[in-house]
Amino acid sequence: MKHGAGSEPRIRVLIVDDSASARAALRRLLSGDPAIEVIGAAGDPFEAAGMMRTDLPDVMLLDLALPRMDGLTFLRKIMAQHPMPVVVCSSHTQKGSENALRALESGAAEVIAKPSMATAGEREEAQIRLCDAVRAAASTRSGRAARPPVKPLSPGPKLTADVILPPMRPGTVKGVPHCPVIAIGASTGGTEALLEVLRAMPAGMPPIVIVQHMPERFTDTFARRLDGLCRLTVTEAQSGDRLEPGRVLIAPGNRHMIVRRVGGGYRVEIAEGPYVARHRPSVDVLFRSVAQTVGSGALGVLMTGMGDDGARGLLEMRQAGAATFVQDEASCIVFGMPKEALALGAADTTVPLGKIALEALTWVRGQARA
């Protein structure tokens, strides 16, 4: 990383996109963050490879639809020859989202959607998402030399869950008896981590609700992939979906997910609204709703990811009587969100990725005995 006028290191980014207008737009968005420096922009993998012969970036921003060599092949070559943090910038299409998941499997640190910038609000959100994704990627363990810590702050507002769901006074939660719920939040590195956790769980687990920071439409592809690999039934959530044993609901990209009590059970509500803790969907929103509706009948788990989304919500779950733990530092791609939760006192226990399913199953058995 290169240092700017101040003492903080700057993240040096190479943009690879076949569209000149897209390269210019991405450069403008990244240039709004003083911690980021765009060192070059290439129109295809061969041009990018030529640039990297003399100057390796800290982070590559990579489109997957490229001439002369597709982006997925280029990514795999990068990871084999010069491993580095890569942020994939992909289209909203079905093929684009499927290739984005393959990119994550191949070593990409983050996936973002091609930004829409028709309005001032869309431009602001695009800049938040893009800059935060680059910062998160720069903080990952990528096999290259260790980097100085990167502050998880970039231009734009940082709202709390209050803008979606008002806080509730302690002591007012009355969950549904004999209906435990598991709530999980994850971000950078979470797609493969969640796969490992869910594959290790039996079909009869209590209902599970998950926020994984991903773009709109990508979450449906992600849910279908998990469904095909796990014994649990996994779907992208829709408003009105019932929380049922053996079922996993993934919050849809670009929407918040809220758990509501309806009669003798729980359903989810999918809500519009601004970014919360710089994300939509937000883990804080989900966790707050579970704290308010399920209370002591819930388990909250916060996994790998940069920033602090989910830390306050996990604390609210614990204060409502829920069991809570976080993924341990050694198995996290980025230890940001779990670290913030520990600092707040939202959890006392850290659990390695390979034991999260077992820890959850132990909690379930304890609930059954109670």
C-alpha positions, 0 to 999 in steps of 0.5 A: 500500500502507498501512503498519501499525504497523511499517515494512513496507507492507501489501497492501490486498485487496478480496474479491469473492465471492457467498457471505457465508460464503466472504467471511468465511472468506477474510477470516479467512485473510488477516487471519492475515498481518500484511502483508495488510489486507482493505479490503472484501468485495463480493458481486458486480462492481457492488458491487465497482466501487462500492467501487473508485470511492473506494478502489482495492485493491492486489490483488483476490481474485476468484471467477469464479461471480458474480451480475449479471456473471460474474467473467471479464467483470468481470476483462476490464473491470478490466484494460481500465479499471484494471489491477491484480493479481488473484488468481482463486479458482476451483472445482475443477470442469472448467468452473472450471479452464477459466475459470481458464485464461481468466482467466490469459490475460485478465491475472490474476496467480494462480489458486488453488482454493477452499480446503478447511478441514475440518481444521486441516491443511487450514486451515493449507495454505489460509492458506499458499497464499492469502497467498502468492498475494496476495503474489505478485500484489502483486509483479507488473508490473501497469501500476500504480505501482511497489510496495515489495518484498514479503517472500515470507513468510507464516504456516506452515512452510517445509520442504525437499525432504528431507521427500520425497526424501533428499539424495544424496552427490555423485559417485553419479549415473549417468544413462542414456546418450543419454537427456537430460532437460529439467526446468523450474520456474515459478510466477507468470506461468508459464502463458503463459511456458511456452506461449511456450517449448513452442510454439517447440520442435520435436516431437523434443525430449528428454523434458521434465518441468515443475512449474508451481504450480497447484491440483489438477485445474487442471493437467490442463486446462492440459496439455490446452491446451498439447497442443492448441497445441504440436507436443510431446505434453503431458499431466498426469503419472501415476505410471509415465509414461515419459519419452520424446522429444517428450513433456512431463509436467506435475506434477499440482496438489497432488502432488509429481513425482519422476523415477526411473530404471527399467531403461534409461530414466526414469519419474515417480512422483507422491507425496503429502507436505507442502508443500516450499518452500511449494508442492505440487508443488515445483520443488525436489523435481523438480529434486532427483530429476533431479539424482539420477537424470539428473545431467550428462545434464539441463538445468534451467530456472527461470522466473518466480515469487515465492519461492525454490522451485527455487533449491536444486534447481537448484543440486543439478542444477548440482552433479551436472553438469547445465546450468542457466539462469534466465529473465532479469529483464526478461521475468519477471512476478516475478523471485523464483525466478530471482533466488534461484537466481542468488544461490545460484550455481545458474546463471550465465546468464539468458535472455530468455523469447523465447530459452529454447526456442532455448537449450534446442535448442542444448543438445540439439544439444550433447548429440547431438554429445557 
